[in-house]
Structure formats: structure tokens, C-alpha cells
Amino acid sequence: MRNQGLTLHGIKRRLRRFKYEAFHSLPWFSGHLTNSCWQAKYNTKNQHLQSELASLKGFEDELQGLEEEIQQCTTLVKEASSQVDKSVEELEACRQELAGAQRTIKKLEKDYDWVVEESP
């Protein structure tokens, strides 16, 4: 049987397959089995199928929880990336402002001698 995945559709499909196999694996057609014997075997198989279904449902719930956590982490990463981009833009603007201020200081030092004398 192919791996149906842990989706609800896959779980239902697997349950139908298990029920089919359980029904057809019993020798219900032979005359030596009584109805109660057949019913007992069917009940045993059905209980096994129900426990499998519960297990698969648990896995489905766990996967859904993990998908929600992944989505939350992805959102946090996107927000952090956006903030980093803004900070990089602000840093670049500050660098340009600093370079402009340094050019202005050098120009003033060339134009006015007293600016150099009063510099620390």
C-alpha cells in the first residue's frame, strides 16, 4: 500500500482499506465458523483499526501544530529581516551624513585658517 500521508483523507482511505482487508481476511464463507466466531474476529480487527485511526489522528494533530509553529517562526523571521533592512538603510544614511559633514569640515578648514586653530 502506498504511503497516503497523514492527511485526513489519507487516514480515511487507510481505514477503509483496513476494514476491507479485515472483512476479506476472515473465512466467513466457510461453513465451519459460527457467526459468533466470525463476529469476534471482526471485532478484534475493528478494534485494531480504531486504535490505528486514533494514532493517525494524533499524528495529524501533531503535524498541524508543527505547521502552525513553522508559520509563526516564518512570520517572526520576516519581521526581523524587515527591521534589519530598515536598520541597514538608516546606517547607510548616517554614513552619508557623516561623509558630508567631514567634507564640509575639510572645506571650512581650507577656507578659514581659524577653524583649524580652534579644532581640538
C-alpha positions as CSV (number, residue, x, y, z in Angstrom):
1,M,0.0,0.0,0.0
2,R,1.4,3.4,-0.9
3,N,2.1,6.0,1.8
4,Q,-1.1,8.1,1.9
5,G,0.4,10.7,4.1
6,L,-1.0,11.9,7.4
7,T,-3.9,13.8,6.0
8,L,-7.5,13.3,7.0
9,H,-8.2,12.0,3.5
10,G,-5.3,9.5,3.8
11,I,-6.4,8.4,7.2
12,K,-10.0,7.7,6.0
13,R,-8.7,5.9,2.9
14,R,-6.4,3.8,5.1
15,L,-9.3,3.0,7.5
16,R,-11.5,1.9,4.6
17,R,-8.6,-0.3,3.3
18,F,-8.1,-1.9,6.7
19,K,-11.8,-2.6,7.1
20,Y,-11.8,-4.2,3.6
21,E,-8.8,-6.3,4.5
22,A,-10.3,-7.3,7.8
23,F,-13.5,-8.3,6.3
24,H,-12.0,-10.3,3.4
25,S,-9.3,-12.0,5.6
26,L,-11.9,-13.8,7.6
27,P,-13.1,-17.1,6.3
28,W,-16.8,-16.0,6.6
29,F,-17.7,-18.1,3.6
30,S,-16.7,-21.4,5.2
31,G,-19.4,-23.3,7.0
32,H,-17.4,-24.4,10.0
33,L,-17.2,-20.9,11.5
34,T,-20.1,-19.9,13.6
35,N,-21.5,-16.4,13.4
36,S,-20.1,-15.6,16.9
37,C,-16.6,-16.7,15.9
38,W,-16.7,-14.5,12.8
39,Q,-18.0,-11.6,14.9
40,A,-15.2,-12.0,17.5
41,K,-12.5,-11.9,14.8
42,Y,-14.2,-9.0,13.1
43,N,-14.4,-7.1,16.4
44,T,-10.7,-7.8,17.1
45,K,-9.8,-6.4,13.7
46,N,-12.1,-3.5,14.1
47,Q,-10.6,-2.6,17.5
48,H,-7.1,-2.7,15.9
49,L,-8.3,-0.4,13.1
50,Q,-9.9,2.0,15.6
51,S,-6.6,2.2,17.6
52,E,-4.7,2.8,14.3
53,L,-7.1,5.6,13.4
54,A,-6.7,7.2,16.8
55,S,-2.9,7.0,16.4
56,L,-3.1,8.5,12.9
57,K,-5.4,11.3,14.2
58,G,-2.8,12.1,16.9
59,F,-0.1,12.3,14.3
60,E,-2.3,14.6,12.2
61,D,-2.9,16.9,15.2
62,E,0.8,17.0,15.9
63,L,1.6,17.8,12.3
64,Q,-0.9,20.6,12.3
65,G,0.6,22.1,15.5
66,L,4.0,21.9,13.9
67,E,2.8,23.6,10.8
68,E,1.3,26.5,12.9
69,E,4.6,26.8,14.8
70,I,6.6,26.9,11.5
71,Q,4.2,29.6,10.2
72,Q,4.7,31.7,13.3
73,C,8.5,31.3,13.1
74,T,8.4,32.3,9.4
75,T,6.4,35.4,10.3
76,L,9.0,36.3,13.0
77,V,11.9,35.9,10.6
78,K,10.2,38.1,8.0
79,E,9.6,40.8,10.6
80,A,13.2,40.6,11.8
81,S,14.5,40.7,8.3
82,S,12.4,43.8,7.6
83,Q,13.8,45.5,10.7
84,V,17.4,44.6,9.7
85,D,16.8,46.1,6.2
86,K,15.5,49.3,7.9
87,S,18.5,49.5,10.2
88,V,20.9,49.0,7.2
89,E,19.2,51.9,5.4
90,E,19.4,54.1,8.5
91,L,23.1,53.2,8.9
92,E,23.8,54.0,5.3
93,A,22.1,57.3,5.6
94,C,24.2,58.1,8.8
95,R,27.4,57.2,6.9
96,Q,26.4,59.5,4.1
97,E,25.6,62.3,6.5
98,L,29.0,61.7,8.3
99,A,30.8,61.8,5.0
100,G,29.1,65.0,4.1
101,A,29.9,66.6,7.4
102,Q,33.6,65.6,7.1
103,R,33.7,67.1,3.6
104,T,32.2,70.3,5.0
105,I,34.7,70.4,7.8
106,K,37.6,70.0,5.4
107,K,36.2,72.7,3.1
108,L,35.9,75.1,6.1
109,E,39.4,74.2,7.2
110,K,40.7,75.1,3.7
111,D,38.7,78.3,3.5
112,Y,39.3,79.6,7.0
113,D,42.5,79.2,8.9
114,W,41.0,80.0,12.3
115,V,38.8,76.8,12.0
116,V,42.0,74.7,12.1
117,E,43.3,76.6,15.1
118,E,40.2,76.1,17.2
119,S,39.8,72.4,16.4
120,P,40.6,70.1,19.3
